[in-house]
């Protein structure tokens, strides 16, 4: 048994490190010694505290606040006025009629009304398909699910002041758009 050169503790044979202080032990007759790695001095990164006018609370106030939601800008005054009603028009024919009666002179409202009416016609056609047993039930059910997905997309887009044209049925010109007169 040997003694540790750093602390003097007794070290058992075939041990590479001192059990007391953790220092590396020189190997016996072979002359092999465990390599010592030099630890580089830890260098502090550039700290902002050294700068004049540094406020440590400003960071916490800036990054620990809840993010604020930004409301999208309306492209036109009628879009802002009828935004909720256009979203509701996809849910029920009742809201569709109210929307067209109140804001039927605006193309934004007409386009959403056209999309909502096309979706309602899609649901009607899917319901007709479901009259046929088995294959009709399958086709109608899949059509209803697809229509529901498009309805959710249209509602979200209406709330973001955007218009989503539904594939196939969105091109149907059920409610014609009014010609816009250029401003003088």
N, C-alpha and C positions, 0 to 999 in steps of 0.2 A: 504494500500500500504506500501511496505517495501523499505528500502534503501539497495543498494548493499554494501556488506562488503568490496569489493575491491576498487571500485571507488566512492561510495557514491551516485550514480545516483538512481533516483526513479524507482522502478521495479513494474509493474502492477501485480495484483493477478494472481495466477495459472500459473506463468511463472517459468520455470526451470533455465533459463540462463539470465544474465543481457543483455539488448539490446545494451548497450554501450560498455562494455569491454568483454562480453562473459563468465564471471565467473559464476560458478554454484551457485544457490541460495539454501539456506537451506529451507526445507519444514516447514510449520507451525506446529502446535501442535503435529502432528504425530511423529516428531523427525526423519523423514526419510530424508536423505540427498543424493543427487545424488552422486554416487561413482566417485571419481577422479582417473583417470588412470595416473600412472606415465609414463612419456615419458622417454624411455631409451635414454641416450646420444648417438648420432649418432657417430659411430666409423668409422673412415676412413679406408678403406681396405689398405693393404700393397701397397704402391705406389712405382713404379719403379724410380720415380724422385730422391728418396733418394740414389739410387745406384750410385757409381762413374762411369763415362763414359756413362751415359744415354743420348741419343740424342732424343729429342721429335720429331724431323722431320723424323727420321728413320722409325718410325711406319707409318707415312703418306706416305712416299715414297714407302714403302714395300706393303701396302695394297690398295693404291689408284691407282696403275698402272693397266693398262688394262692387263688381262691375255693373255699370249702368247700361241698361238696354237702350238702344238707339231705335227710335221709331222711324220707319222709312218715310221719305218725303212723298207726298201725293203728287202725281203728275198733273193733275187738274183739280179744280175746286169740286167738281161733281164726284170725282173719285173719292175725295176725302169725306164728302157728305153721304155717299151711298155705300161706303165700304162694308159696313156690317150687314146691310140689307142685301148686298150682292152675295156675300158669303152665305147668308140664310136662304137665299133663293135656290140654292142647290139642294136644300133639305126638303122643301115642301112647295107644291104649286101655289099655296096660299101666299107665301112670301114672294114668289115669283110674280104673281099678279100685282101685289102691293108695290113691288119694286118698279114694274113696268108702268103702273099708273102714276106713281110719284115722279119717277125720273126717266120716263120713256123718251124724252127729247134728246138725251145725251147718248152718244155713241158708246161710251164706256159701259153704261148701264145696259144698252141694247146688246152689246157683245156678250156680256155675262148672262143676260136673259136668254140669248140664243144658245149658249153653251148649256145652261140649266135645262132648257126645253129639249135639247138634243139628248141629254142624259136621261130625262124622263121618258123620252121615246125609246131609248135603248132599254130601259127597264121594262117598258111595256112589251117590246119585242121579245125580250128574254122570258117574260111571263107567258107569252103566246107559245114559245118553244116548249115550255114546261107542260103543255097539254099532252104532248106525245109521251107515252111511257118510256122509261129507261133512257134511251138516247136523248130525248128531249129534256128529261130531268137533268141529265149530266150537262148538256150544252147550256141549258137555261141557268143552272146553278153556277157554272163557270162564268157565264156572261154576267150574272148578278155580282159575283165577287170582283170581276174586272171593272164593272161599273162603279162599285163601291170605292175601289182604289182610285179611279179617276175623279170621283166626287170629292174624296179627301184632298187630292192634289189641287183641284179647282178651288176648294174652300181656302186652303192655305195660300194659294196664289192671289185670291181675291183680297185676303187680309193684308197681303204685301203690295197691294195696288198693281198687280200684274194680271195678265190674262193668259191662261193656258188653253191652247187649242187642242181639244181632244182628237186623237187620231180617228179618221173615217167620219164620225158624226160631227166633229167640230167644223168641218167644211160645209155642212149643210147651211144654206142661207135661209133660215126660217124667218127671222126677224131682220128685215133689210136695214142697213146702216144709212143714216142721213148724210147727205152731202154737206161738207163743211165749207162755209163761205169764208174766203180769206179776209182777214182784218184789214180795213182801209187805213 
